[in-house]
Amino acid sequence: MRLLAFCLGLSILGSQALCEPAALAQASKKTSSASSSKKTSAPKKKRAAPKKKRPAKKASKPKTPAPKPPPSKLPGPIEIAKVHVEVGGDRVLVTSDIAFDKGEWEGGDLRAHVAYGAPGVPLAFEAHLCAPDDGDDEAECSPLPHEIARTAPSDAAFVIGPRKMAGQTIELEEKKLAALFAQHPRAILRLRQLRPMPIASATGHREILIRLGELRGAPHSLGGIEIESNGELAIAEADARLCGMDVKPTEIAVVRKGAVMQGVPPRLVHRSGHEDLCLRFRLVPQLGGSGQ
């Protein structure tokens, strides 16, 4: 009986042992299916690839326009017909008459550049286009627009003084030029510059520099030079000469009180395009009247 009971116990225990691995396998299947379902239900987020930075566009530089050449057909020849200097108080008024023929000019606006002389920048500047003086009649003049410029513009028809020097650029309108040349063979560009009185040297002399210039390598011819005073001081003496680098000291005749002072007539003076005109004078108290 004991043996039979012992055998029955073993059989019960064996069946339980055999059932346990199957239960464990079934449980592991459940857990693995649950975990796999979790994995499929919540996929991992993929990291976004970093965006490539686009190179910054360089700001395009504005293209500088090509310099305009001067007109091929110019008026000429050009002559500085007269330089008139008026001394009064603490000012000096310099008037230059630039005369030119129609030459090859056939139309179109023109530009002229006038470099500053010395001493200093003018206190005031005016430019007029005038008909030639025919004697008793006063010449007709019309004002011209002008502006300060550091250098002469590339399309300047002609330049008075150095091209790379500051001065005034003047606009010559086609309409005014055409009307003037229709009645006269020449035109006058009249320039007025009001300058401060130059400082006197130890000898009492004062000096101003007047620009002359050139056209296509040929210096502008020079006409008469006049000087007068209209204040309490009279001009005791005056002389003129060319000034610049490596200039021969040639004395040029100056007209004072209607009389020609000693010197070479301006029209006979041979000069280079880079040379300018230096006018020297000495003032004394006026003795009475309106003497020069």
PEVENMO-V683096 format. One record per helix or strand. SS is the DSSP state (hx for helix, st for strand). FROM is the first residue (numbers start at 1). TO is the last residue. If there is no record, write none. Layout:
# PEVENMO-V683096
{{SS/FROM/TO} {SS/FROM/TO}}
This chain:
# PEVENMO-V683096
{{hx/2/41} {st/78/88} {st/91/101} {st/110/115} {st/118/118} {st/124/131} {st/141/143} {st/146/149} {st/158/160} {st/167/172} {hx/174/181} {st/186/196} {st/205/210} {st/214/215} {st/218/219} {st/221/229} {st/233/243} {st/251/252} {st/255/256} {st/259/260} {st/264/264} {hx/266/268} {st/276/285}}
